[in-house]
Amino acid sequence: MPFFQTPPRTPAEVEAARPLAIPPDQVLEMDEKTWYEKIYRGESMPQFTLRAVLMGSMLGFFLAFTNLYIGLKTGWGLGVAITACILSFAIWNVFLKIGLAKTPMTILETNCMQSAASSAGYATGGTMVSAIAALVMLSATPANPAGEHLPVPVLVAWTFFLAVLGTVLAIPMKRNLINHERLKFPSGTAAAVTLQSLYSEGEEAIQKARALLYSALFGAAFPILLELPLVRGEDGERKPLLPADSPIFDWLPARGSHVVDGKTEAFKPSDWTLVLDHNPVMIAAGAIVGLRVSLWMLFGGLALAYVVGPPAYEYLWTSGTGVELRAATAPYKAWKEIGIWLGVPIMVSSGLLGFAFQWKTIVRALQGLRKKQAPGENEALVARTEVPFSWFAIGGSLSGAGVIWTAHAYFDVPWFYGLLAVGMTFLLALVACRATGESDITPVGAMGKIMQLTYGVLIPQSTTANLMTASITASAAGSAADLLNDLKSGYLLGANPRRQFLAQFAGIFSGTAATVTGFYLLVPDATALNGVGDQAPKFPAPAAQAWKAVAEVFRMGFENMHPMHRQAILAGAVIGLVLFLLEAALPKARKWLPSATGIGLGLILPFQYPLAMVIGAGIAWAWTRKNKAQCEAYLVPLSAGVIAGVSIMGVVVAILNTLMAG
């Protein structure tokens, strides 16, 4: 039997592969026996074809840059499955018209394609925007502000082994969570609905793809205008055509002052990063994130500039005398000098308490480990279609060994602690996947913080060990949840889960190549994350800032931290707890209540980013009010296109800047 299936070649084969007439919402209610009788398309139906895997790997390679870029900007990861489906459908239609393809790609082939694309574009990059970015920031010193990167082979091995581990961890969970308990996995269900609509309304798919393409071209212009030094300034240095931001708020008052040439001058709002960012990528991200979180991010940014930052600037918030400190510190650094110590505890305490409140989910996840499925009349067919347990045993052993060896050899994690981390990862990933199936929220942040707290006690002196053990759990849990979302989509369409697993696994290779390459290009050294001189960093990497802060607390010891930092940590922890309890007590009023995530992010990001996200969220809100159907149809393609255009061209510009500097 050939490894890849043969795509349909005749009109009759194409017709036989058309989507079922049964919509996904009806499949959601079917038990496993009914699914095999009415939905399963059979072992011979083409889905795992070479063309589907190549298309998914190619799209995932480029979409990986978008998630890396937006993750370093905001700390969020954006699902790529639906975007990949729209792009693939449109591209293949072009191939058919110009004669490069003879037959259309079937719905199950496209489903396999989106598994490969999602694996490459989403599941492999989580560790880059968190633990790896935090390591680069920690490597910087006053004598060496550029810091040091990990060697390429180490980063490749770490990314690859974590992605494989997460993928195989999903194998023993799939049948119980999807076939038997029939958890909804909302993102997977949405992808299945999208595929059904693409194949029933092809013209609408073409329109969405066209909108995505035009917005990508629009976004791609901005890295060229803002980052590529094309003109020579009056001082002889080459500069971009446009400045990165505009100080449009400097007519407003600001708090604080400093001494310049013996004279006291008041700070301007732009000194506190209150500027308008000219890059549209955060506007697009805000349109997707929504108004509630974005508005509270803006609130957090204003609180930092007008409430938290000024007294911190006047006080000794790090080391040295006040005069020495203020001479070396500027207000634009407030988000990382004091904001992070208030914002991170808000998010951590709220996230951990929220995870604890999901105790029923945790109990159900652990109970699922003990469940034994009674043999039924479909067991022989199940054995041929489901991913065999042996793949989990072999893949888990090999990838787990690779993770443990890399952690021990390069990250100072004793092998027995590495083994403990992999074992804990399986249990925590199980809980995370169930939470994804029930709520569409994968608590990756909470998983990572649990591991940081655990290893902060076991190995408190090593920030590297703290970060990388947490990276094991967070990355593997994200990969496992991503695969289950894709398997849910395939289940609703009648796909063969074993072949879809192979497509997901295939995407790991292009995803690893893209994320490692993109990280080195976007972050050539630590100044891209920490800033340099009086300039804010190109990538504030809020997720990495949060991980770094927790690791530093354990390394320094709470009692050895600066009093202002200790006060901020305690205040933030209390605020986070109160905000979560408010949401738990008043669920119907949630949209009007403060967002712990929003406030926390607003405190640890330069102000221009929350401002841009509010602009995008406001545009989306106004569009929804004017034409809800149109907004729902085109908001994601347009926003995803802008993000993709900025991100991919940002990588190209980074390469050009490196060549020009050389």
N, C-alpha and C positions, 0 to 999 in steps of 0.2 A: 504493500500500500504506500503511495507517495506521501511525503510529509505535507506538502501543500495540496489543497483541493484544486480541481479544475473549474474555472469560472464557466458560466453558461455560454454556449456557443451558438445555439439556434433560437429562433423566436419561441419555439415551444418550451425550451428550457428557461428562457427569460420569463415567460408567462407563468410557468410553474413556481418560480421563485418570488412572485409578487407578494406583497404583504397580505396577511390574513385579514379577513373582514371583521374579526373580533377585536375591539379596541383594548388598549392596555388597562383601562380602569375595570373592565370585566375580568381580565386575567388575574388582577389583584386578588379577587375573591375565590379563585379556584384552588382546590387542594392538589397535591402532587399527582394523584392518580388521574384526575380530570385533565391536568396540564399535559400529561403524556398522551392522553387520548385525543385532545382537541387542539393543542397549541404546538407541541413539539414538532418541528419540521422534518425530523429524520436525520440520519447520519450522512446521507448522500447529498443533502442540500448544500450548495456552495456557500461557504462563509470564510473559512480560513484559507484564503487564496494569497498568492504572492503579491498580486497587485494591491490587495487591501492592506497587507502588512507594510508594503513599501510606501503607500500613500499615507498611512497612519504614522509611520516612523518619520517621514519627511515633514508632515505638518506638525507633528509633535516636537521635532527638532527646533523649528522656528517658534512655535508657541511656548517652548521652554524659556526662550529669551524674554517673552512677555511676562511670565510669572516670576522669573528671577528679577527683572527690572522693577516690577510693581511690588514684589516682596521686599526688596531692599529699600523701596520708597516708603511703604506703608506697613509692612509686616504681614499683609494678607496674601493669601493665594487664591487665584480665581480659577474655577473649573474651566476646562478647555473642551470638554466633550461636545457640547452643543455647537460651539464655534467650529470645531473640526468637522462635524457633520455637515454644516452649511457649506463650508469651504470645499469639502470633498465632493459633495453633490454637484456644486457649480463647476468645479474644475473638470470633473468627469464628463459633464455635459459638453463642455468645450472640447474635450478630447474626442467625444463622439462626433461633433460637428466637423472637426478638421481631419478626422480619419485616423487619429492615433489610437483610438479604442474602437473595437468592433461591436461590443455589447455593453449595455449599462451595468453598473455595479449594483448587485442586488441589495436589498435592505439588510440582510444578514451579513453581507460583505462589509457594508458601511458600518454596521454595528461592531464588527471585528476591527475595522479601521479606527473607530473612535476609542476602542480599548487600547490599541497601540499608541494612538495620539495622546490619550489621557495619561497613560503610563509615562510617556516621554516628556510631555509638557507640564505635568502637574506633580506626579508622585515621586519623581527623583530629585526635585530641587529644594525640598523643605529644609534640609540640613544646611544648605548654603546661606540662607537668609537668617539663620538663627545661630547655631553653634559655631559653624566655620567663620562666619562674619565676626562673631564675638571673639574668637581666637585671634583673628587678624588685628582687631582693635586692641586687645590685651598685649599684643606683641610690640606695640608702639611705645617708645620711651622718649623723654625730652632729648636725649642724644641721638635717637633714631626714630623720628616721627613717622617715617614710612613703614616701620614694622617689618614683619616677615610673613611671606606666604608659606603654606604647606607645600612640600614637593608634589609635583604633578602626579606621580604614581600613587602616592599616599591618598591624595584627594580622589583620584579615580577609583581606587580600591574601596575606600570608605563609602563613597556614593553608590557604587555598584552593589556591594554586599548588603547595604541597608535596604536598597530597593528590592533585591531578591528576597531578603528575609521578610520584609513586609508583604510581598506578594504571596509567598508560600504560607505565611501565617493565616491567610484568609481561607485556605483550603478546608481545614476541619470545621470552619464556621458556616460555610456557604449553605449546605443542604438544610441545616437546622434553621438558620435565620431567614433564608429566602423561600425554600420549598415548603417547610413545615410551619414555621411561625408566620410566614408571609408578611414580614416587616416591609414597610412601604419604600424605604430608601428613596426619599423624594427626588433627589437629583437624578438618580438612575431612572425613576419613573418619568421624569420630565424629558430625559434624553430619548426614551422610548416613544413618548408622545410626539416629540419633535421629529423623529425619524418617520413615524407614521404619516405625519402631516407633510413632510418633504416628498414622500413617494405618492401622496394622493393629490398634492397641490404643488406640482413642480414649479410653476411660474412664480409662486410666492417665494419659494426657496431661492430662485434666481435673483429676485428683487432684493432679498436680504443679503445675499452674497455680494451684489453690486454695491449696496449701501456699505457693507463692511470694507470692500475694496477701496471705495472713494474716501472713506474716513481714514483708512490706513495710509493712503497717499497724503492726505492732509496732515496726519500726525507725523509722517516721515520727514516732512519739511522742517520741523522744529529742531531736531538735533543738528541739522545742517546750519540753520540760522543762529542757534544759540551756543553751539559747542565747537564748531569747526572754525579755526582761526583763518579766515579768508581775506581779511583786510589788515593793513598796517596802520597802527595808530600814530599819533603825534610823537610819542616817545620811541618810536621805532619798533615796538613789539607788535606781533601779529595778534589780532583779536577777532572774535566772531562778529558777524554782521549786526546782531542785536544783543543787548544786555540780557542777562538771565532773569532779571526782575526789575520792578519800578517802585520807588519809594512814594507811593501815591498817598500815604497816610501821614506824611511828615507835617502836615498842617494841623494835626491833632496834638494835644499835649501828651507828654510821656513822663514817667517817674524816673527820678535819679539824675545824677550829674557826675561829671568827672573833670579833672584838671588838665587843661591843654595849654602849654607854654605859660604856665603860672596863672592862668585864668580859669575860673570855674565855668564850665559850659553844661547846659542841660542836655540830657539825652534826647534823641529824636525817636519816634516810633520805629523807624527803620533800624535803629541800633538794637532793638529787641526783636528783630526779624519780622516786624509788621510791614511786609512788602507784598506786592502782587507778583506772583510767579508767572512767567511767560510761557512755561511749558504746559500744554493742555492735558498731560497724562493724568494728573491728579483730578482734574475736572471730570475726565471720563471715569476714573475710579469712584469718585463721589456719586456720579449718576447711578452706578451699580449698587453702591453701599447703602444709599438712601439718606433721607433728611435727618432722621432722629440721631443716628450715630454721628453724622457730620456736624450737626449743630452743636452737639455736646463736645466734639473735638474743638470746635471754634471757641466754645466757652472755656475749655481747659487752656487753650493758647492765650486767651485774653487774661485769664487768672494768673498765668505765669508772668505775663508782661506787666501787669498792673498790681498784683497782690502778692505773689510768692517771690518773684524774681528780685524786685528792688530791695527789700530788706535782706535777702540773701546776699546781694551784691555788697551791701554795706557791712555785712557780718563776715566772720572767718568761716567760709563754707568748705574750704579744703585745708590748706596748710600755709604757714608763713604769717607775717603780720598783715594787717588790713591794707596798709599802703602798698606793700609788695604785691599782695594778691591782686588788688584792683589795677595795679600797673600791668599785671600779666593776664588779667582776665577781662573780658568784655561782656556786655549784656547779651550779645548774640549766643554766648555759650550757656545761658541760663537753663536751657532745656536739658543739657547733659550734666551741668554742675549741680542743679538742685531739682529741676523738674523730674528727672528720672527717679530720684529717691522718693518722690511723692507719687508720681504716676504709676510706676511699676507695682508698688504695694497695693494700690487701688485695684489694678487688674488681677494681680495674683490672688489676693484675699477673696475678691468676688468670684474669680474662676474656680478656686479650690472649694469654696463654700457651695457654689453651684454644682460642682461635681459630687460633693458629699450629699446634696439634696437629691441626687439621682440614685439613691441607695437601692431603690427598687430595680432600676436597670442593672446595677452592679450584681444584685442577688440573682436576677434572671440570667445574667451572663454566666455566673458561676454555676448555677443549676444546669445550664445547657451543657456544661462539660460532662455531667453525669448521665445525661439522657442517652438512652440506647434506642435506636430506631428499630421498631419491630419489622421483621422481614415481610415483604409483601409480594404481590404478583409481578411488580415491575422491577424487582431487584436485579434481574439479569440485565435489563435495559439500563437501569440506573448505573450498574457497574461499568457499562460501556460508555456512558455519557458524562458522568460526574468525574471530576479530577480525582484520581486515585490517591489514597492516603500515603502510598509509598512515595509519591512526588513530594508530599509535605515532609516526610521523614528524611529523604535524601537531600532535598533542597534546603530544609531547615538546618540540617546538620552541617552541610557544606558552607552555607552563607553565615550561619551562626559561628562556625569555626573561623571563617574569614574576618568577621566582625571582632571576635575575641582576640585573634592574633594581631590585627591592626591596632586595636585599642591598647594592647599590652606593649607592642613594639614601638609605637609612635606617640601614644597619648598617656603613658605612665599609669595605666590601669592594670593592676595585678590580674592575672588570668582568672582567679576565682571570683573576683568582683565583676569581671567581664561576663563570666558564666552566669552569675546572679542577675546581671543586667538583662541578658538575653531571656532568662527564665521569667523575670518580672515583666519583660516586654510582651511575652505571650499573653499573660493574664490581663495586663492593662490594654493591650490591643483588642482583646476580646470585648472588654467593656466599651472601648472607644467605638468599635464597629457596631455594637448593639445600639449605642447612643446615636450613631449616624443613621442606622435603619429606622429608629423611632422618631428622631427629631431633625435629621439632616444636619446636625451639628457634630463635628468630630472634635472632641475636646483635646486636641493635640497639645495646646498650651498647658492645660492642667496635667496631662500625662508627663510632659517634660518637667514641670515644676515638682511633681511627686518624686521623680527620679533625682532632681537636683537637691531636694530636701533630704532624700535618703542618703545620697553620696556626700552631701555636705556634712553629714554626721559621720559616715564611714571614712571619708578621705577629705577632711576639711581643709588641709593645706594646699590642695591641688585644684586650681580653677580649671585646668585642662581636663582632668579626670571628671570633674563635676559636669562640665559642659558636654563632653563626649558621651558619657553614659546616658545623660538625658537625651542626647541626640539619637541614640539607639532606639529608645522608646517612641519619641515623637515622630521620627521619620518612618519607622516600621509601622506604627499605628496609622499614619496618614496613607501609606501605600496600601495597607490591607483594606482600609475603608474605601479607598478609590477603586480597588478591584471589585469589591462587593457591590458598589454602585453600578459598575459596568456590567457585572454578572446579573444584577437585577434588571437592567435594561434588556440584556439578551434573553433573560427568562420570560419577560413580558412579550417578546417578539418570537419566541419559540426556538432560540438558538441552542447550539450544543455547547455546554459550559466548558468542556475540556478544550475544545478548539479556541474558545474565547480566552481561556487562561493562557494558551500559547501565544495569542496575539498580545495580551498584556505583557507577558514575559519578553516578547520580542522588542517592545517599545523601550525596555530598560536600557538597551545598548545605545540607541540614538539619544535618549534622555540624558544618560550619563555624559556622553560626549558634548551635548549642548550646554548642560549646566556647568560643567567644569570649565569648558572653553569660555562661556559667557562670564563666569565669575572672575576669571583672571583678566578678561578684557575690561569689564565694567569696574572692577576694583583692582587696579594695578598695584596699589599699596594702601596702607591704613589711612592716609589722608583723605581718600575718597569717602571713608566712613566717619572719621574723627574731625574732618575739616582742617584747614591750614590757614595760618595768619588770622585775618579778620573775616574770613569767608566761612560760611556754614558748609557742612559736608554735602557733597553731591547726593549721597545716599545716607540718610540718617539711620536706616536699619533699625527701626523700633523693636522688632522681635529680638534682634541680637542684643540691643541695649538692655532689654529686660533680662535675658539670660545672663549677660555679663554682670548685671547688678546683683542678682541672686548669688552667683558664684563668688563675687567679691565680698559679700556679707559674710559668707562662711570662711573665706580665707583670712579676712582681717579680724573677724570676731566682732560681734555687735558692740561689745563694750569698748573696743578700740577705735570705733568710727567717730567721726566728728559729731559733736552734740547736735548740730543742725541737721545732719543726715539722719541721726537716730530719731530726732523729733519728727522729721518728714516721713520716715518709714512707719513709725507708730501711727501718725495721723492718717497716712494713706491706707494702712491696713484697716483702721476703724471706718474710714469713709467707704472703702470697698465693701465691707461687711454690711454697713447700713444701707448702701444702695441696693445690694442684692436682696436684703430682707424686705426692703420697700417693694421691689418687683414681685417677690414671692407672696407678700401680703396683699398686694393690689394688682393682680394679673390683668384685670380689665382696663386699668389705667396705665398699663406699661408704656404705651407710646408717648405719654405725657411726662413720664418720670425720667430723671437723669440716667444716662447710660454710663456705667462704670468703664466700659471699654472706650467709649468716646472721650470721656474726661481724661482717662489715663493716657490715651494716645495723644491728646491735645497737649498734655504736659511734657511729653518726651519727643515732640516733633517741632522743628522750626515752624513759626506761625504761618508761613506762606502755604504750607501743605494743607492744614485744616481749612484755610480760607478758600483754596482752590476746590477742595472737596465739597464745601458748602455751595459754591457756585454751581458745580455739576449736579448736586442733589436738588438744588432749587430749580434748575432747568428741567430735570426729570419730573419734579413735582408739578411744575406749571404745564408741562407737556401732557402729563396724565390728566390734569384737570380739563385741558382743552380737547384732547382726543385720546382716551384711554386705550382703545383697541390699537390705534396706530403706535402709541408709545410702547405697549407690550410687545408688539411685533418687531419694532426696529431699535429699541433702546439698547438691548444687549449687542446686536451686530454693530451698531454705530460706535458704542463705547469700546467694545472689544477691538474694533478696527483701529481706533485712535491709539489704544494701548499697544497693540501689535506694531503699528507703524512707528511710534516713538521708540519702542523697545528694540526692534530689529535694526532700525537705522541708528539708534544709539550705539549698538554694538559695532556697526560699520564705521561710524564716526570715531569710536574708540580705537579701532584698528588704524584708521587714517591718521589720527593724532599721534599714535605711537610711531608710525612710519615717518611722519613729518618731524617728530622730535629727534628720531634717530638720524 
